[in-house]
Amino acid sequence: MLRAGPLEARADFLVRDADGRTGLRQVRAALRPSESHLDELAFTAFVSARAGRPLGSVALLHLEADFVRGAEPGPARALVRHTDVSRDVEFLARDLEQRVAAQLCEAEAERAPAIEPSPHCRRPSPCPFLPRCTRGRPADWLGFLPALRPDTDAALRGLGVARMGDVPDDFPLTPAQKNARASARAGAPFAAPQLAAELAPLDGGADFLDFEAILPELPVYPGTRPYEVVPFQWSAHLGDDAGGLRHLEFLADGARDPRREFAVSLAAAFAGRARPIAVYSGFESDVLERQAAVFPELAEPLERIRARLFDLLPLVRRTVYHPAFFGSFSLKRVVPALSPRFTWGDLPGIADGGAASRSWHALARGELSPAAAARILSELRAYCGRDSLALAELITALRRLAREAQK
């Protein structure tokens, strides 16, 4: 720990440079230095200099993107890349004297600063206090405008705009933002006139598909790289001519690399089918593309599935807004807003993709007891099945909105 008066910074370790000066090294589970890594290192270098220990070289030790895990563990050094960031850190540290002084003044003030929540609260990652700071804000608060950029936020606040409905008609907005403004002005859900036409490819029926995967920083299985996507579960609801749904699924137990079984089972489930396959985001397409490259002998059936994917997320962004979205187009915000009786709240344990990935990762690493592993597998089946079913519910809700928009 480095200390200089009220300032503290943590250094993973210090080294002696060839010229005798002290070098700083930080270790991060990343494929390359990021903006936040460089900011952190700049502050650490600043505190070290304040403490009377000016630094020489500064480097980040991060994961080697080209590392491939073999059948047997290889040398640890092969997994790590050393990137010198001394010049970047020196540049970023130049204005820290003034910025730190201003922050210390704020910290010593008797009252908290009156700072309106804005897009800066989400960069480089969401502030943990953001939900508290935005609690109680009305659904049409300007801060809930979808994909609100800092420059757009500043321009609108400069015009005195605090609510979506007050954004001037001639102010440049994205289609999703225009839909949000229209919804705010009407005080009701909004559906664009073209919604029915955009849904037309699904009029003959559809299938519904959802994947779960891990992106482990340290490869779990031979042949995989750091942060390579390893899909371990799929859930599909297949439509029939009578309007019913048949549920099929695959879930690996984590004992071995699940990718081939995942791909083979998926190809078998969709063999001979021709309906569009509704998904939500480009994730499924990316996974299929990668698996087709890993298993060339399965490329043809996987590409046929990929060609049938129908992504509902951009459709929703272009054509629909509901006040209960609060600026988000996540599936778990959109579906309950449009179909209030549909929920994930009754699921036991796992109820979001992050928890699903973390739980199965622990299973694959052998960190769970047999009882805990069985419970996790049961919760994963319930969760992924609910996600693919939610897509069918979403189609029903969108068609209802489209009919109401045409009245």
N, C-alpha and C positions, 0 to 999 in steps of 0.2 A: 504494500500500500504506500502510495506517495502522498505526502501532506505538505501543504503550504498555507499556514493560517487556517481559514475556514474551508479551504479547498482540499478535496481528496480525490484521488484517481487511482485506479487499480492497474497494475502492470502484470501481465502473465509471467514474464521473466525479463531480466536485464542481462546483457552480454557485454564483453569487453571488445570493442572494435579494434581493428588492426592499428589504428592511430592512437590507441589508448583511451579514447573517449567511451562513454557509456552508450550502448545501443539498446533500443526498446524492441521487444518482440511480443506480439499479441497473436493468440490462436483462435480461429473462428471456423465453425463448420459451414463454410461457404465455398463456392467454386471460384469466386473472384472478389476482390475488394469492392465494397459498396460505399455509397455516400455516407451512410451512418457509421461504417467502420472507420472511414477517414476522419470524420468529425470527432469520433471518440478518441482516436489516436492523437489528433491535434490537441484536444483538451489535456490528455495525459502528458504530452510533451510540454505543454504550457505549464502545468502544475509542477513537473519535474524541474523546469527552468526556474520557476519561482522558489523552489526548495533548494536552489543552489547546485542542481545537478543538470546542467544543460546536456541535451542528448546529441549524439552523433547520428548514427543511422537509425531509421525506423522501418520496420518490416512487418508484414502480415503473413502468418503461416496459415495456409488454407488448404482445402482439399484439391487434389490433382484431378482435373476433369477427365483426363484420359486413363486414369487408373481403372483396371478391370480386375475384379476379384477372381482368383484362380481356385482350383479344387482344394488346394492347401494354402494356409495363410502365408502371405509373402512378407517381405521386409516392410516395417512400418513407414520407413522413409519414402517408399514408393508412393504412399498415399498422400503425402504432404508436399505442397509447393511453397517456396519462399519468394515473396514478392516485395521488393524494396519500394516503399512509398514515401521516402524521405522528402522529396520535393513537393509532393502533394500536401503532406502534413505541414511543411514549412509555410507554404502559401496560405493554408487554412488558418494557421495559428496567428497570422499577422494582425487580425482585428480582434483577437480574443481579449486583449487587455481591456478595451473599451466595453465589449459585450459582457464580460464577467463582472466588471465594475457595476454596470447597469443592473445585472441580475442580483448582485449582492445588495444593492440599494432596495430592490423590490423585496428581497427576502427579509430585510431588516425593517420594512415598513409595518405599521400597525394594522393596516387593512390589506386584504388581498387585492391585487390589481383588477380593475374592471375591464376584462378582456372578453369580447363577444366571441363565442365559439364560431369557428370558420374553417375553411379547408385546411388551414395549417395544422389543425388538431388531428388530421389523419396522415400527416407526412412526418417521417418516412413510414410510420405505422400508427394505427389509431391510438390516441391517448387513452389510458385506462379510466380516466375521469370523464371522458366524453359522454357516456350515458347519463352520469349524474348532472353534468352541465347542461344537457339538452332535455332533461326530464321536465315534463310539463309544457314544453313548447307546443304551440298549436300545429296541426298537421300541415297547414299552409305556410309555416315559417320558412323564410327564404333559405335557411341552412339545409332544408330538406329537398331543395331543388336537385334533381338527379344529376350526378356527375358534375357537381358545381366546382369550377376551377377558381383558383385564387384571383385571377384577373377579372373574371366575370363577377365574382363576389364583391371585389373592391369597387368595380364600376357601378354595380347596382346599389351598393351601400352609399356610394357617392351621390347617387340620385335620390337618396332618402328612401329606398325601397326596403321594406322589412318582411313583406309577405309575397308569396308567389303570384297571387292574383293581381298585385299592383305592378308587376313587371310591364313596362310599356310595350305596346304591340310592335313597335319598330325596333325593339332591342333584339339583337341576334341571339337566338337560342337553338339548341339541338331539337330534333323531333321529340325526344323524350321530355325535354324541358317544356316545350310548347304544350304537350299533352298534360303535364303537371299543372301548368298555368291554367289551362282550360278546366281541369278538374277543380282547381282551387276556386275559380270564379263561379263555377256551377254549384260548388259544395257537394259534389256527387262524383261517382266513378265516371271516367271518360273513356269512350271507345271511338276510334277514328272511323270515318265512313268506309275505308278500305279493309276493315278487319275481316268481314265475311269473305272478300276476295282472297285475302292472304291465307285464310283457313281452307279454301277450296281444295287444295291438294289432299286434304285429309277427309273430304266428304265421303269417300268410299270406304272409310275405316282405316284404322291405324294400329300399330303395335307400339309398345312403350318400354323404354330401356334405360337402366341406370347402372353405372359401374361404381365400385369402390376400389381404392388402390393405396399403396404406400409409396412414399418418395424418400427412402432412408438415406441419410447423409453418409452412413457407413454401409456399404453393400452387404446385404444379408445372404445372397445366393451367388454361387459361381457364375461368371459370365455377365455380371451386372456392374454398373458404375455408380459412383456417388450421385445421389438424387435421381437415379433412373426410376421411372415409373414401373411399379410391379403391381399389376391388377390382380386382385385376389377374389373378387366377388362380382357377380352380375345378377340382376333381377329383371325379368321381362314379364309384362302382361300382354298377352297376344289376343288381339280382337278376333271375333268370329262374325259371320254374316247375320247372326241374330242379335248382335249388339252386346254379347257377353264377353268376358275376359277369362283367359286361362293363364295361370301363373306358373312360370318356370324359373329356375334359379340355379346358380352354381356358387359354392362357397368352399374355399380351400381350408384345410385344417392347419396349415402353417408348417407341416413337417418337412416339406420339400418345396422347391421352386414351383409356384402355381401357374406360371404363364402359359405353358403348353396346354394343360388341362383347361384352363380358362378359355383359350382360343378354340380348342377342339369342341368343347361343350357348347360354346356360343354358336359356332358354325353349324353344329347339328341341330340346335334349337330353331334356327332360322332357315334351314335348308328347305327349299321349295316354296317359300313365302315371298310375296311380292308387295305387300302393303308398305307404305311409308312407316318409318320407325321414329317416333317422337322422342327427343332427348331435350335436355335443358343445359345448354352451353356447348362449346366445342370440345369438351374433355373426351367424350366417347370417341369422337372422330380421331383425335390425336392418339389415343390409346390403340385404336384399331390400326392406324397407320404404322405405329411403332411395332406392334406385334406382327404385322405382315412383313416388316423388314427383318425381324428376329427369326421368324419361321417362314421362309420363302415358300415351302411346300403348302402352307395354309393361306398364302396371300390371296388367291383367287376368291375363296368363300368369304374371307374377311373384307376384301375390297367390295364385294357385292353388298355386304351388310352396310359398309361405310357409305356406299353410293345411295342407300335408301334413307339415311338419317335426315331427319327434319328437325332443325334446331328451333325450339319455341322461344328461347330467350331473346334473340333480336326481334322476333315478331312482337313479343310483348312490349319491348322497349319502344318500338315504332308506333304501336297502335293503342296501347292501353295505359291508363293510370288510375289508381285508387288512392284516396286520402290516407288509407291505412298502410300504404307502401312506405311512407315516411322516407321517400327518396331511394329506397332499396328495391332492386328487382331480383333478390334471392328467391329461390323456390319456396322457402319456408316463410317468406313474408308475403309473396304474391298469392299463393294458393289459399291460405286461411283468410286473406282479405277478400278474395273473390268468392270463396266457398267457406263461410264461417264455421260450418259443421265439421270441416276437415281439419285434422290436427295431428301433430307429432307429440303433443303433450302427454298422451297416455302411454307412450312407449316406456318399457322398463329399461333404465340405464341409458344406453346409447341412443341419442336423438339428433346427432349432427355428424357431418362428414369428418370433421377433425377428430372427434371422439372415436369414430369407427376406425380411422387410420391408426390412431395411437394404440387402440386396444388390440388390433390385429397385429401390429408391429411387435407389441410385447409378447403376443402369442407366438409369433414366428421366431422370436429370439429365445424362446423357452423360459420366459420369466414368470409364467403363470402355473399355478397348481392345476391338476386335472379338473377339479371342480370349477375353478375360476375360468378355465379354458372352455368348458362346456357352457357355462353361463354366457360368456362373451360370444360364442358362436350362435347361441340362441338369440341374443340381443341383436346381433348383426343381421340375422335372417329377417327379423321383424322390421328393423330399420330400413334396409335396402328395399325390401318389399313395399314398404310404405312410400318410399321415394318414387318407385316406378308407377305405383297406383296413383300417386299425386299428379302425374302427368296426364293420366286419363281424366282425372277430376278437373284439371286445368282446361283441357279441351272442352269439356262440358260447360264450364263457366264462361269461356271465351265465346262459344257459340251463343250462349244466352245473352251476353253483352252485345254481340253482333246483331242479333234479332232486335234488341231494344234500340240499338243505334239506327236501325232502318225504319223505325216506326215514325 
